Amino acid sequence: MVTAMFSGLSLGEDPTILLVFVAALITALATGLGALPLLLARGRAGGTWLGVGNAVASGLMLAACFSLIAEGLAFSGPRTIAGLVAGLGLILLADRWLKAHGNHSIARLQGADAGRALLIIGIMTAHSAAEGVGVGVSYGGGRELGDFITIAIALHNVPEGLAIALVMVPRGARVWQAAGWSVFSSLPQPLLAVPAFLFVLAFAPWLPVGLGLAAGAMLWMVFSELLPEAQQELGASLGNAGLGVIVVLAFAAMLAVTLVL
């Protein structure tokens, strides 16, 4: 159905700039759909809900890291590893800057909660930049490959939007605000897809670096912020075993989506 929707955007079988831009824009908008399940949880608050949200977001992000690293290694192992280290360095600098300037506000969140939200939005923005390059490079290989990669990334973006919402909504953000910031985090996709399509040879070598960079930043976020807070909130009620179950089930669900695609 999505492929049929693309068919009117290009002449013949060859991809056009308009097709590449619209395709990448669709992948960005799909990210906002991830916040919709949290409409069912409106009115819930408290430490348990926050802990569950952090645990599920951790599982989703760990699976995304696994996919990013695997994809990057298929292009270039050394460049992917370099990206991992660069991602760690950049997220440490961002975290230090946010803590040094503590008066943050975003979508009704203040202080440390706003800082966490800004970090995950920044990480997902770096992630989506790599995905935008991926869309453009894939269309450089032909219409059929580009359409397939676009559909795969659009569907993959939905649980990534859920991960952002699971960090923001339990801390007090509205669902529509979380959806908006999820879409915002994916705007680099349409912005970078067209240049990557036009200059495939220049962009392709940087794709594994971008994939590794996003994965490195995500791994730090999971192990330094989300999991410790989830353990603090859920330790008394579910214990570490229960926390582990939530993380692994979320990881498995995200990985299943990736494998199906």
WOGIGI-V988453 format. One record per backbone hydrogen bond with DSSP energy under -1.0 kcal/mol. NH is the residue of the N-H (numbers start at 1). CO is the residue of the C=O. E is the energy in kcal/mol with one decimal. If there is no record, write none. Layout:
BEGIN
nh:NH co:CO e:E
nh:NH co:CO e:E
END
This chain:
BEGIN
nh:5 co:1 e:-1.7
nh:6 co:2 e:-1.6
nh:7 co:3 e:-1.0
nh:9 co:6 e:-2.5
nh:20 co:16 e:-2.3
nh:21 co:17 e:-2.4
nh:22 co:18 e:-2.7
nh:23 co:19 e:-2.8
nh:24 co:20 e:-2.1
nh:25 co:21 e:-2.3
nh:26 co:22 e:-2.2
nh:27 co:23 e:-1.6
nh:28 co:24 e:-1.7
nh:29 co:25 e:-2.5
nh:30 co:26 e:-2.0
nh:31 co:28 e:-1.0
nh:33 co:30 e:-1.0
nh:34 co:31 e:-1.5
nh:35 co:32 e:-1.3
nh:36 co:33 e:-1.2
nh:38 co:35 e:-1.4
nh:39 co:36 e:-2.3
nh:40 co:37 e:-1.3
nh:42 co:39 e:-1.1
nh:44 co:41 e:-1.9
nh:50 co:46 e:-1.9
nh:51 co:47 e:-2.9
nh:52 co:48 e:-2.6
nh:53 co:49 e:-2.3
nh:54 co:50 e:-2.3
nh:55 co:51 e:-2.3
nh:56 co:52 e:-2.8
nh:57 co:53 e:-2.5
nh:58 co:54 e:-2.1
nh:59 co:55 e:-2.1
nh:60 co:56 e:-2.5
nh:61 co:57 e:-2.5
nh:62 co:58 e:-2.5
nh:63 co:59 e:-2.0
nh:64 co:60 e:-2.0
nh:65 co:61 e:-2.4
nh:66 co:62 e:-2.3
nh:67 co:63 e:-2.2
nh:68 co:64 e:-2.7
nh:69 co:65 e:-2.8
nh:70 co:66 e:-2.4
nh:71 co:67 e:-2.5
nh:72 co:68 e:-2.6
nh:73 co:69 e:-2.8
nh:74 co:70 e:-1.3
nh:75 co:72 e:-1.1
nh:76 co:72 e:-2.9
nh:80 co:76 e:-1.7
nh:81 co:77 e:-2.5
nh:82 co:78 e:-2.4
nh:83 co:79 e:-2.1
nh:84 co:80 e:-2.2
nh:85 co:81 e:-2.2
nh:86 co:82 e:-2.4
nh:87 co:83 e:-2.9
nh:88 co:84 e:-2.1
nh:89 co:85 e:-2.4
nh:90 co:86 e:-2.6
nh:91 co:87 e:-2.3
nh:92 co:88 e:-2.1
nh:93 co:89 e:-2.0
nh:94 co:90 e:-2.4
nh:95 co:91 e:-2.5
nh:96 co:92 e:-2.3
nh:97 co:93 e:-2.3
nh:98 co:94 e:-2.5
nh:99 co:95 e:-2.1
nh:100 co:96 e:-1.7
nh:101 co:97 e:-1.4
nh:104 co:102 e:-1.8
nh:106 co:109 e:-1.9
nh:109 co:106 e:-2.2
nh:111 co:104 e:-1.5
nh:113 co:110 e:-1.1
nh:115 co:111 e:-2.1
nh:116 co:112 e:-2.3
nh:117 co:113 e:-2.1
nh:118 co:114 e:-2.6
nh:119 co:115 e:-2.1
nh:120 co:116 e:-2.4
nh:121 co:117 e:-2.4
nh:122 co:118 e:-2.5
nh:123 co:119 e:-2.6
nh:124 co:120 e:-2.6
nh:125 co:121 e:-1.9
nh:126 co:122 e:-2.0
nh:127 co:123 e:-2.3
nh:128 co:124 e:-2.7
nh:129 co:125 e:-1.6
nh:130 co:126 e:-1.5
nh:131 co:127 e:-1.8
nh:132 co:128 e:-2.7
nh:133 co:129 e:-2.0
nh:134 co:130 e:-2.0
nh:135 co:131 e:-2.2
nh:136 co:132 e:-2.2
nh:137 co:133 e:-2.9
nh:138 co:134 e:-2.3
nh:139 co:135 e:-2.0
nh:140 co:136 e:-1.3
nh:141 co:138 e:-1.2
nh:142 co:139 e:-1.6
nh:146 co:142 e:-2.1
nh:147 co:143 e:-2.7
nh:148 co:144 e:-2.0
nh:149 co:145 e:-2.5
nh:150 co:146 e:-2.4
nh:151 co:147 e:-2.3
nh:152 co:148 e:-2.4
nh:153 co:149 e:-2.7
nh:154 co:150 e:-2.6
nh:155 co:151 e:-2.2
nh:156 co:152 e:-2.2
nh:157 co:153 e:-2.0
nh:161 co:157 e:-2.4
nh:162 co:158 e:-1.8
nh:163 co:159 e:-1.9
nh:164 co:160 e:-1.6
nh:165 co:161 e:-2.4
nh:166 co:162 e:-2.6
nh:168 co:164 e:-1.8
nh:169 co:165 e:-2.9
nh:172 co:169 e:-2.0
nh:173 co:168 e:-1.9
nh:178 co:174 e:-2.3
nh:179 co:175 e:-2.6
nh:180 co:176 e:-2.2
nh:181 co:177 e:-2.5
nh:182 co:178 e:-2.0
nh:183 co:179 e:-2.3
nh:184 co:180 e:-2.4
nh:185 co:181 e:-2.2
nh:186 co:183 e:-1.2
nh:187 co:184 e:-1.5
nh:189 co:186 e:-1.8
nh:191 co:187 e:-1.5
nh:192 co:188 e:-2.3
nh:193 co:189 e:-1.9
nh:196 co:192 e:-2.2
nh:197 co:193 e:-2.2
nh:198 co:194 e:-2.4
nh:199 co:195 e:-2.3
nh:203 co:199 e:-2.1
nh:204 co:200 e:-2.9
nh:206 co:203 e:-1.5
nh:207 co:204 e:-1.3
nh:210 co:206 e:-2.3
nh:211 co:207 e:-2.3
nh:212 co:208 e:-2.5
nh:213 co:209 e:-2.6
nh:214 co:210 e:-2.1
nh:215 co:211 e:-2.0
nh:216 co:212 e:-2.7
nh:217 co:213 e:-2.0
nh:218 co:214 e:-2.2
nh:219 co:215 e:-2.5
nh:220 co:216 e:-1.8
nh:221 co:217 e:-2.1
nh:222 co:218 e:-2.5
nh:223 co:219 e:-2.3
nh:224 co:220 e:-2.4
nh:225 co:221 e:-1.7
nh:226 co:221 e:-2.1
nh:227 co:222 e:-2.8
nh:229 co:225 e:-1.5
nh:230 co:226 e:-2.5
nh:231 co:227 e:-2.7
nh:232 co:228 e:-1.9
nh:233 co:229 e:-2.2
nh:234 co:230 e:-2.6
nh:235 co:231 e:-1.9
nh:238 co:234 e:-3.1
nh:239 co:234 e:-1.5
nh:242 co:238 e:-1.1
nh:243 co:239 e:-2.1
nh:244 co:240 e:-2.5
nh:245 co:241 e:-1.9
nh:246 co:242 e:-1.9
nh:247 co:243 e:-2.3
nh:248 co:244 e:-2.7
nh:249 co:245 e:-2.5
nh:250 co:246 e:-2.3
nh:251 co:247 e:-2.5
nh:252 co:248 e:-2.9
nh:253 co:249 e:-2.4
nh:254 co:250 e:-2.3
nh:255 co:251 e:-2.5
nh:256 co:252 e:-2.4
nh:257 co:253 e:-2.0
nh:258 co:254 e:-2.0
nh:259 co:255 e:-2.7
nh:260 co:256 e:-2.5
nh:261 co:257 e:-1.9
END
